[in-house]
Amino acid sequence: KRASVSDTASIGYATLNGGTTGGSGGTTTTVTTLSALTSAVSGTAKKIVIISGTITGNTVVKVGSNTSVIGAAGSSLVGVGLRVLNESNVIIRNVKISKVLAEAGDAIGIQASSQVWVDHVDLSSDLDHDKDYYDGLLDITHGATGVTVTNSKLYNHWKASLVGHSDSNGSEDTAITVTYAANWWQNLNSRTPSFRFGHGHLYNNVFDSNSDGINTRDGAQLLVENNVWTSPKKPLYSTDEGFAVARGNDFGGGENTAPTGTFTTAPYSYSLVSASAVRAAVTGSAGQTLTF
């Protein structure tokens, strides 16, 4: 699918509070090395950074505010994650990241930040090591708000996506707001996602052959609409009084055991695909499938 490096967020929580434009309108730089990537994405000036080719390492790179990080077709980060820490207005799009070691961090980590759009990313590792060899594929913590994750593929990993990192961090994390739409979750052991304290809207996602489901925790309020599961063990469940409003889902023979919450209406407009059409709509385009 053809896209523009200047595209801005059009779905979910990232569209609120002035929207998420990333580096649209700023300078454009193409990088092929770790040192060039690290330098190019730093700072708060408006900028579009295009990753070309394969960049390897054992680290996470901090992305500054007002930045769009774009993966060119066929590009890849191997062992190199991206971290958005205390920043705002960031877009990460069409980036493929694999095998970031736990000693370095998450494949993508969003912490204490606002207005972040993650779109068409491809995140994976392997299940050949113990569960702590790698950390998270996509962790959203420390009160992050205005986050949208769309059209992405998370697969072959132990701990996929953690929202809210600790049962004791409610004072900060109750503010969390995340939208997950049109993502493909496959062959994951846990955290698909695990969601503490905040508000989450999950719609039109596909969940295949995972050992866990959506875990609503610690007072989280989730709105879960028109998602599809195959071979689920517990597609939607609660721990420590998390809540969910579930509508139009195909639980694949599994059972929703989460108590009904109060989050019934998302604070933005959106278009739902019926559950019967979700798989065809999502699996063909999720992940690094854009060209620019």
Secondary structure, 3 states (H helix, E strand, C coil): CECCCCCCCCCHHHHCCCCCCCCCCCEEEEECCHHHHHHHCCCCCCEEEEECCEEEEEEEEECCCCEEEEECCCCEEEEEEEEEECCEEEEEECCEEECCECCCCCCEEEECCEEEEEECCEEECCCCCCCCCECECEEEECCCEEEEEECCEEEEEEECCEECCCCCCHHHHCCCEEEEECCEEEEEEECCCEEECCEEEEECCEEECCCCCEEEECCCEEEEECCEEECCCCCEEEECCCEEEEECCECCCCCECCCECCCCCCCCCCCCCCHHHHHHHHHCCCCCCCEC
